[in-house]
Amino acid sequence: MTILLVFIVFVVTLAVGCPIGISVAITAISASVFNPALPCNPSYVFRNMVTALDSTSLLAVPLFILSGNLMAKGGISKRLFDFFAYFIGKVRAGLPMAVIITCLFYGAISGSAPATVAAVGAMTIPLLISLGYDKPFVVSMVAVAGGLGVIIPPSIPFIIYGLSSGESVGALFISGVLPGLLIGLCLMIYAWIYCGRHGEDRQKLESNYNELHARGFWGMFKHSFWALLSPVIVLGGIYGGIVTPTEAADISVVYSLIIALFVYKSLNFKDLINITIDSVKTAAPVMLVVAAATVFGRVLTLMGAPQAIASAILATFHSKVAILLIINVFLLFVGMVMETLAAILILTPIFLPIVTALGMNPIHFGVMMIVNLAIGFVTPPVGMNLYVASSMSGIPVLKIAKKAIPFMIAFFIALMLITFIPEISLLLVK
């Protein structure tokens, strides 16, 4: 009964518009009201919120946010897009596919889905519209492809899942590479089908292609080299065992500063003040959610919620396929209504015992969970990517969501493959 009452408090506080971090903290405290035997009074909750942030691994979150902002303001996304458009800009759906590939690479810089949408969309949406592509199609594509930012490493949700599950963050980063590429491929296939049905302005595309090729391969390569090198440095350092994810985040910040200030000279020292302020504004709410949700997870454990829910699911469903489908559906729903990091911290202790009892690798489950929640970035009412894309384009959120449905179906097909083919997530880890 206590578990049910606690979740009712959580739903009610969210329904009345309470910020997610505050809502989770209030819910954690309410457990001691319904069951005085639980030691989760306000003093316990606030003290543990502070200690929850005392983690070296968690330091990577604000650092990757800062690095992503430096790269975004430094015009890195434009250089990445030009490089990919140079090679495939002439083929059918070449530029839409170049946008998706740019989201893949930019995700390897920012670790954030909304940041990927903002950085890539601000540059590519006006360009593709000027070349004759349908505006809602372009905006919805960027909104969905931005979800790759939390799957391709470095990924902030993977860092949080690693802290919650005790799994290696480095291994989780590597496990996200092939799933991210698979999702990107599925999105590109739909873009190719769409452009085949609706046609393209070949004259404008030919002109844009010739303009890029006028620079020559080496000119384009020099133009984009330092932007392309960023994910190589971060992932190569982690995969090679040279640095930890937190050290990679440090390197990413320093590298971004050097490239933006002294190589591309797209930023000056005065810009760093506003970039730092923006990064703090983004990171502070994230850290509050992490602190509150971490404590809430501990409170759920004290109440025995993970064991009770796991027993109920395992007693009701006996097929591994059925259980995984039920978990997927639940995660998709949660992704629609709850902030991603809070969902990870609250649900990992609940579902991880269930999937491990089925013989599922915790790293594989982590990838499945993050891919599910990534779809939540483009589903109302919480879908952050939709709001970012809407603010840039002026198109209503629901219209973008409707146009994004085919892309989301492609995303879902990839999710099913990732769920039932463990090697997609675990091949590189092994």
TISEZA-923805 format. One line per field, with one value per residue (C-alpha): residue number from 1; residue in three letters; x negated, y negated, z negated. Coordinates in steps of 0.05 Angstrom, whole numbers, m for minus. Each point is the difference from the previous one (the first is absolute). Layout:
BEGIN
num: (NUM,...)
residu: (Ala,...)
xx: (X,...)
yy: (Y,...)
zz: (Z,...)
% end
This chain:
BEGIN
num: (1,2,3,4,5,6,7,8,9,10,11,12,13,14,15,16,17,18,19,20,21,22,23,24,25,26,27,28,29,30,31,32,33,34,35,36,37,38,39,40,41,42,43,44,45,46,47,48,49,50,51,52,53,54,55,56,57,58,59,60,61,62,63,64,65,66,67,68,69,70,71,72,73,74,75,76,77,78,79,80,81,82,83,84,85,86,87,88,89,90,91,92,93,94,95,96,97,98,99,100,101,102,103,104,105,106,107,108,109,110,111,112,113,114,115,116,117,118,119,120,121,122,123,124,125,126,127,128,129,130,131,132,133,134,135,136,137,138,139,140,141,142,143,144,145,146,147,148,149,150,151,152,153,154,155,156,157,158,159,160,161,162,163,164,165,166,167,168,169,170,171,172,173,174,175,176,177,178,179,180,181,182,183,184,185,186,187,188,189,190,191,192,193,194,195,196,197,198,199,200,201,202,203,204,205,206,207,208,209,210,211,212,213,214,215,216,217,218,219,220,221,222,223,224,225,226,227,228,229,230,231,232,233,234,235,236,237,238,239,240,241,242,243,244,245,246,247,248,249,250,251,252,253,254,255,256,257,258,259,260,261,262,263,264,265,266,267,268,269,270,271,272,273,274,275,276,277,278,279,280,281,282,283,284,285,286,287,288,289,290,291,292,293,294,295,296,297,298,299,300,301,302,303,304,305,306,307,308,309,310,311,312,313,314,315,316,317,318,319,320,321,322,323,324,325,326,327,328,329,330,331,332,333,334,335,336,337,338,339,340,341,342,343,344,345,346,347,348,349,350,351,352,353,354,355,356,357,358,359,360,361,362,363,364,365,366,367,368,369,370,371,372,373,374,375,376,377,378,379,380,381,382,383,384,385,386,387,388,389,390,391,392,393,394,395,396,397,398,399,400,401,402,403,404,405,406,407,408,409,410,411,412,413,414,415,416,417,418,419,420,421,422,423,424,425,426,427,428,429,430)
residu: (Met,Thr,Ile,Leu,Leu,Val,Phe,Ile,Val,Phe,Val,Val,Thr,Leu,Ala,Val,Gly,Cys,Pro,Ile,Gly,Ile,Ser,Val,Ala,Ile,Thr,Ala,Ile,Ser,Ala,Ser,Val,Phe,Asn,Pro,Ala,Leu,Pro,Cys,Asn,Pro,Ser,Tyr,Val,Phe,Arg,Asn,Met,Val,Thr,Ala,Leu,Asp,Ser,Thr,Ser,Leu,Leu,Ala,Val,Pro,Leu,Phe,Ile,Leu,Ser,Gly,Asn,Leu,Met,Ala,Lys,Gly,Gly,Ile,Ser,Lys,Arg,Leu,Phe,Asp,Phe,Phe,Ala,Tyr,Phe,Ile,Gly,Lys,Val,Arg,Ala,Gly,Leu,Pro,Met,Ala,Val,Ile,Ile,Thr,Cys,Leu,Phe,Tyr,Gly,Ala,Ile,Ser,Gly,Ser,Ala,Pro,Ala,Thr,Val,Ala,Ala,Val,Gly,Ala,Met,Thr,Ile,Pro,Leu,Leu,Ile,Ser,Leu,Gly,Tyr,Asp,Lys,Pro,Phe,Val,Val,Ser,Met,Val,Ala,Val,Ala,Gly,Gly,Leu,Gly,Val,Ile,Ile,Pro,Pro,Ser,Ile,Pro,Phe,Ile,Ile,Tyr,Gly,Leu,Ser,Ser,Gly,Glu,Ser,Val,Gly,Ala,Leu,Phe,Ile,Ser,Gly,Val,Leu,Pro,Gly,Leu,Leu,Ile,Gly,Leu,Cys,Leu,Met,Ile,Tyr,Ala,Trp,Ile,Tyr,Cys,Gly,Arg,His,Gly,Glu,Asp,Arg,Gln,Lys,Leu,Glu,Ser,Asn,Tyr,Asn,Glu,Leu,His,Ala,Arg,Gly,Phe,Trp,Gly,Met,Phe,Lys,His,Ser,Phe,Trp,Ala,Leu,Leu,Ser,Pro,Val,Ile,Val,Leu,Gly,Gly,Ile,Tyr,Gly,Gly,Ile,Val,Thr,Pro,Thr,Glu,Ala,Ala,Asp,Ile,Ser,Val,Val,Tyr,Ser,Leu,Ile,Ile,Ala,Leu,Phe,Val,Tyr,Lys,Ser,Leu,Asn,Phe,Lys,Asp,Leu,Ile,Asn,Ile,Thr,Ile,Asp,Ser,Val,Lys,Thr,Ala,Ala,Pro,Val,Met,Leu,Val,Val,Ala,Ala,Ala,Thr,Val,Phe,Gly,Arg,Val,Leu,Thr,Leu,Met,Gly,Ala,Pro,Gln,Ala,Ile,Ala,Ser,Ala,Ile,Leu,Ala,Thr,Phe,His,Ser,Lys,Val,Ala,Ile,Leu,Leu,Ile,Ile,Asn,Val,Phe,Leu,Leu,Phe,Val,Gly,Met,Val,Met,Glu,Thr,Leu,Ala,Ala,Ile,Leu,Ile,Leu,Thr,Pro,Ile,Phe,Leu,Pro,Ile,Val,Thr,Ala,Leu,Gly,Met,Asn,Pro,Ile,His,Phe,Gly,Val,Met,Met,Ile,Val,Asn,Leu,Ala,Ile,Gly,Phe,Val,Thr,Pro,Pro,Val,Gly,Met,Asn,Leu,Tyr,Val,Ala,Ser,Ser,Met,Ser,Gly,Ile,Pro,Val,Leu,Lys,Ile,Ala,Lys,Lys,Ala,Ile,Pro,Phe,Met,Ile,Ala,Phe,Phe,Ile,Ala,Leu,Met,Leu,Ile,Thr,Phe,Ile,Pro,Glu,Ile,Ser,Leu,Leu,Leu,Val,Lys)
xx: (0,m57,m30,66,10,m71,11,66,m37,m50,54,39,m61,m18,72,2,m62,m53,m71,m23,m58,44,56,m47,m28,70,20,m61,18,73,m20,m17,69,36,m48,m34,m45,m37,m61,13,18,m19,m68,m16,23,m38,m63,0,15,m66,m40,32,m38,m66,m22,m59,39,57,m48,0,72,m12,m66,32,55,m53,m38,64,16,m71,6,69,m19,m65,37,m24,66,m6,m69,24,60,m40,m49,54,40,m63,3,74,33,15,34,74,15,m74,8,53,m47,m58,42,11,m74,m17,47,m38,m67,25,30,m72,m17,59,30,67,61,28,m70,m8,67,m18,m71,15,70,m19,m45,32,74,m5,m49,43,63,m36,m18,73,13,67,m8,39,m38,m68,19,28,m61,m47,43,m2,m73,m19,19,m65,m35,15,m17,m66,m53,m16,71,24,56,m52,m41,62,18,m71,4,68,m18,m73,m20,m61,16,m56,31,68,m28,m30,64,39,m41,32,72,m9,m25,58,51,m34,4,74,14,m39,39,65,m29,m20,70,32,m43,15,74,1,m58,m56,m21,m58,m22,m9,m34,m47,m19,m13,m40,m44,m11,m27,m43,m30,m41,m31,m8,m61,31,63,m42,m41,65,30,m61,m1,75,m5,m58,39,41,m61,m40,56,21,m70,m26,57,m1,m76,2,m42,50,63,66,m10,m71,26,50,m57,m39,62,8,m73,1,64,m31,m64,36,54,m47,m65,11,69,0,76,2,m35,m13,60,45,m24,38,68,m17,m19,64,42,m36,13,73,5,m41,30,71,m30,m42,61,39,m58,m7,75,11,m60,30,68,m31,m29,68,33,m51,15,74,m16,32,m50,10,76,6,m49,38,66,m26,m35,61,46,m43,m42,m27,m65,26,65,m36,m48,58,37,m62,m9,71,m5,m66,30,58,m45,m43,62,15,m64,m68,m51,m52,53,30,m67,m16,70,12,m69,5,69,m12,m73,14,55,m42,m61,45,16,m74,m4,m67,7,m38,48,59,m31,m3,72,23,m35,26,71,m8,m32,66,31,m38,47,66,47,11,m72,m40,m55,m24,69,m1,m70,17,65,m35,m49,51,65,38,48,m25,57,m10,m74,19,50,m50,m52,42,m33,m69,22,24,m70,m29,47,m21,m72,21,30,m63,m42,45,m1,m70,m48,m61,18,m14,m53,m44,m48,0,m23)
yy: (0,m48,11,m17,m63,m24,6,m36,m58,1,m3,m55,m44,7,m13,m67,m24,12,2,72,m7,m30,50,59,m29,m12,71,29,m38,22,73,m14,m32,62,47,m32,61,m22,m44,m47,m64,m68,1,68,m21,m66,29,56,m48,m34,64,26,m54,19,42,m7,35,m50,m57,21,m25,m76,6,33,m53,m55,35,6,m74,m19,42,m26,m73,14,21,72,29,m40,28,71,m8,m30,58,54,m39,m4,76,16,m67,21,67,8,m25,m17,m64,29,59,m48,m34,67,18,m69,14,65,m35,m60,48,25,m71,m24,62,m35,8,m72,m28,41,m25,m72,2,40,m27,m74,10,55,m17,m67,30,60,m43,m47,60,19,51,0,m39,46,60,m32,m25,68,36,m44,9,76,5,m44,60,32,m50,43,67,m16,m8,m41,2,m33,51,56,m33,m3,73,21,m35,32,71,3,17,m29,m67,13,67,m33,m54,52,41,m60,m5,55,m13,m73,17,49,m53,m51,51,12,m75,m8,56,m37,m66,35,28,m67,m38,53,m10,m76,m18,m50,m65,30,m67,m32,62,2,m72,11,63,m37,m56,49,36,m66,2,67,61,m26,m68,33,48,m56,m39,57,39,m27,9,72,14,m18,65,40,m29,10,70,23,m20,38,61,4,m1,m64,m43,8,m32,m58,m11,3,m54,m43,11,m16,m68,m19,24,m39,m63,6,15,m54,m54,11,46,m19,m67,4,m22,m53,m3,m44,55,48,m38,11,71,16,m32,40,64,m12,m15,67,41,m25,28,64,9,m15,54,49,m15,6,62,35,m8,21,64,14,m12,48,52,m11,11,63,m28,32,69,m7,m24,52,56,m25,m4,67,33,m29,11,62,m14,m40,m31,m22,m30,m39,m26,m22,m36,m33,m25,m26,m36,m31,m26,m26,m35,m39,m28,0,m33,50,m2,6,59,35,m9,20,59,32,30,26,32,21,59,24,0,30,56,13,4,m68,m37,m65,m38,26,m22,m68,m10,24,m48,m61,14,5,m65,m33,10,m39,m62,m4,20,m50,m26,m1,11,m52,8,m20,m65,m17,14,m39,m61,0,11,m31,65,23,58,46,m11,19,61,23,m9,37,64,37,m18,26,65,8,m15,53,53,m12,5,69,24,m27,33,70,1,m11,1,m68,m30,48,15,m58,9,72)
zz: (0,m17,69,34,m42,14,75,m5,m34,57,54,m35,m10,73,21,m37,36,m53,29,7,m49,m55,15,m10,m65,m28,20,m36,m63,4,m10,m74,m8,23,m36,m61,m6,63,m16,59,m37,30,m34,31,69,3,m30,51,57,m16,m5,64,38,m31,59,48,55,m7,12,74,7,m7,37,61,m2,0,57,41,m9,21,62,17,m7,37,64,m2,27,65,14,m13,45,57,m3,5,52,43,10,3,16,72,m13,m15,m70,m6,m41,m48,m11,m11,m54,m35,4,m28,m59,m11,m2,m39,m51,m9,m22,m41,m34,0,46,m6,9,64,27,m15,28,63,12,m4,60,41,m4,37,51,18,4,48,43,8,m55,m37,m65,m47,28,m13,m70,m21,28,m41,m62,5,22,m59,m44,24,m45,m62,33,36,m54,m39,m27,m64,m10,5,m55,m45,16,m16,m68,m14,22,m20,72,34,33,50,20,6,45,47,m1,28,64,42,m24,17,70,9,m19,46,57,m12,0,65,33,m14,24,65,8,m15,51,52,m9,m4,44,m8,35,38,29,m68,m28,59,m11,m74,16,50,m50,m51,51,22,m64,19,m44,m38,m11,m29,m41,m31,m11,m41,m27,m71,m7,23,m47,m63,m7,20,m58,m51,21,18,m69,m35,45,m3,m76,m1,m37,m41,24,m48,24,71,m18,m26,65,41,m34,9,72,15,m29,40,66,m7,m26,37,60,29,m38,m3,m73,m41,m74,m12,28,m53,m55,33,19,m72,m26,50,m20,m74,14,37,m49,m65,11,26,m63,m44,35,m7,m75,m15,44,m30,m70,26,27,m69,m32,49,m20,m73,15,39,63,50,m29,m4,73,25,m35,29,71,m3,m30,53,62,12,69,7,64,m34,m59,44,42,m63,m26,67,2,m72,16,62,m41,m55,52,22,m69,m41,6,25,m56,m54,37,3,m74,m23,47,4,m71,17,68,m4,m48,47,63,m34,m26,73,17,33,m3,m41,54,53,m43,m10,76,7,m55,29,71,m28,m38,61,37,m57,24,59,m33,m33,m52,m27,65,m7,72,25,m39,23,73,m7,m29,59,55,m25,15,m55,m43,18,75,m7,m41,53,56,m42,m6,59,m28,m68,32,30,m70,m30,51,m21,m73,11,35,m58,m51,29,32,m59,45,29,m69,m26,61,m10,m76,7)
% end
